[in-house]
Amino acid sequence: MRLAIIGYGRLGKAVGEVWEKAGGEISAKITSSDEWTAEGLDCDLVFESTTPESAAGNVLDCLNVGLPVVVGSTGWHSRIGEIEDLVEEKQGLVFHATNFSIGVHLLNNFSELMSKAMSSFEEYTPAIEESHHIHKLDKPSGTAITLANKVKSAGDYSEIIVDSIREGETIGTHELVWDSSIDRISIKHEAKNRSGFAMGAVKASNWLLEQKSKGVSGIFTMDDMIKEIK
């Protein structure tokens, strides 16, 4: 299968390496300096990993020519309504995730359980601490926003404070903290490299191609894929 990568940066390169090791073909490796059109991608699937400002437009362009898209960019969700409308109109396929790591998905699941348990103890206050490399543009991270929403929903909290740090070449660390005057409880995910993100993104790409082969259309997330794998 041929994959076009729009945004051949850190994540795009990591995804490309895993895709090729699995026997797939990369039909395009597009950087910010390249000119391209969706019609000219000549691929079965697109992996989009650019910037918050570019992502939604790139996804819409690909959907307009019938290409399924896996979105690795974050910070673009204010335009999700446009993408939902076009997916319905074109019977398209989109898979988006704020983080493709299976470990982060497990962190979210554990955090929901923790939030339900901790909601009975008013002396504890939840907060999220996240850190990434200095090149990451969105702040807080999409992963932190997803985590905060899951904690709020599971424990019926109105607000979760997120402390964001951008320093060095930190790949990604997310910690959910429950703090009180007497102790501190936390659960943490720390990425050692980008392999977990890349492998999850390739799994998502293959899963989306399976949906296409079944004639399925719609917008999907890690939750949809993990449920089916289970």
N, C-alpha and C positions, 0 to 999 in steps of 0.2 A: 504494500500500500504506500502511496505517495503522500508525504506530509509537507506542507509549506509552513515555514516558521516566520511569522511577522513579529520582529523584535528579537534579533539574534544577539542577545546580550547574555548575561550570566545564566538566567534560567533557560532561555531559548537554546543556548549551546548545550547545557546539561541535558535537556529534553532530547535534542538532536542526537547526542551520543548514545543515549539509552535506546532511542528509536532505531538507530542503525545497528546497534548490537543485537537487537531483537529481529533483525532481518528486513526492516523497513527502509524505504528510500526517502531522502530529503529532496524535494523538487525545487525548493527556494529557501534561501537564508537571507531574509531581508533586514537590513539595518536602517537607522534613521537617515542615512545619506543616500539610500537607494530610492529610485522612482519605480513604482509598481502599480498595477491595476489588478483588481480581483479577477477579471476575465482572463488575465494572463498567467495565473498561478499554476495551472495544469497539475492539479492535485486532487486527492480524494478527501482531504481533511486539512483544516487550518488550525495551527496553534498560535494564538495571539498573546504576545507578551511585551507590550510597549509601555505607554505612560497613561496616567488617568485621563489626560486630555485627548489622547488619540484612540484609546481602546474602543469606545462605543462606535465611533465612526467607522473604524476598521471592521468591526463585527457586522455592522449594517451593510457595508459594501459587499462583504462575503455572502451574507444571507441573500442579497439581491441577485446573486448569480448562482444560487443553489448550493453553496458550499457549507457543510457542517463546520462549526467553530468550537474549539475548546479555548476558553479565556483564562489566561494566567495573570492578566493585569488586575490590579485592584484600584479602588478609588473612583470608579466610573459609574457606580450604581444609581446615581441620580438620573441616569438615562435608561434605566431598565425598562420603563414603560414603552419607549420607542422600540426597543428590541423585542419585547413581548408582542407588540402589535405586528411587527414585520414577520416574526416567527409564525404567528397565526395566519397572516396573509399568504406567506410563501410556503407554509407547511415545512418550515425549516427546523434545524437542530442546533441547539447551543448547550454547552456544558460549561458552567462557571464555578469557580471555587476561590475563596480567599486564600486557601492553602491546600495543596494536593497531598500533603504528607498524611499517611495513615496514622502516624503517631499523634498528629494534631487533631485528627478526627477522634481518636480515642480520648485525648485531653478534653475535647468538647463533651463527649459522652460522660466521662467521669465528673466533669464540672457540673453538669446538669444534676447528677445524683447528689453531689456535694451541696449544691445550692438548695435542693429540696430539704436535705438534712439540716443545714445551717439556718434556714429561715425561721426555725423555732427559737433561735438563740439571738435575741436582740442586742446582746453585748458585743457581738462580732459585726464588723463592717467589711464588706467585700470591696476589693479593688484589683486592678490588673496592672502589672508592670511588664512592658514589652521593650525590647531593644533590637535594633537592626543597624546595618552598615550606613555610612553617611550618604550613600548614593540613593537610598530609598526615598522616593518623593512624597508618598502619602504618610500622614501622621494624624491620628494613630493608624496602625496597620489594619488592613482588612481582616486579618486573622483575629486581632484584638477586638475589633468591632463585632465580628461573628461570635466570639467567646462571650463578650459582654451581653449581647442579645440573648444568648442561650441561658446565661446565669440569671438575667432579669426575668425571663419568661418562666424558668423553672422555679424560682424562689419568690416571684412576685415582688421584685425590687424595682423601684422607679428610676434609679440612677446608679451607675457603676463608674467610679473614677478610673481613668486610664492614664498611666504615667508612661510617656514615650521617650525613649533615648535613641539618638542617632550618633554612633561613634565607630571609628575604625572600620573594620571589615566584618563586623559581627553578622553572621548569617541570619540568625533569628532566634530569639528567646521570648517565651510567653509564660508568665507566672500569675496564677490566680491566688490572691492572698485574702485571708480572713483574719483581721486584726482586732484585738481587744486590749484592754489595759493590763491583762495578766499573761497573755500569750499570743502566738501568731501561728496560724495553720496555712499551709500553702500546697499547691500542686503545680508542677512546672514541666514545660517542654522546651528542650534546648536542641536546636539543629546542629549537628556536628559538621555537616556538609550539605550540598544541594542534591545529593543522590535521592533522598527520600521524596523531595518535591518532584524531581524528574521522573522517578519510577511511578509515582502516583499519577502524574500528568499523562504518562504513556498508557497506564491502565485506563484512565478516563477516556483517552483518545480511542483506544480499541473498543471500549464499551460503547462509545457513541457510534462508532462504525457498525457495531452489532445492531444498535437501535435502527440505524438507517436501513440495514439489510432486512429488517422486519417491517419496514414501512412506517416506523414510528416518527412522530414529530413532537417538538416541545422544547422546554427549557429544563435542564437537569442540573443537579448538584451532587456533591460527594455523598450526601445522605441517600439519594436515589441509588447510586451505584453500590454503596456498602450494603444496603438492604437486600439487593438482589444477590450480591456475593454471599451474604450470610445464608 
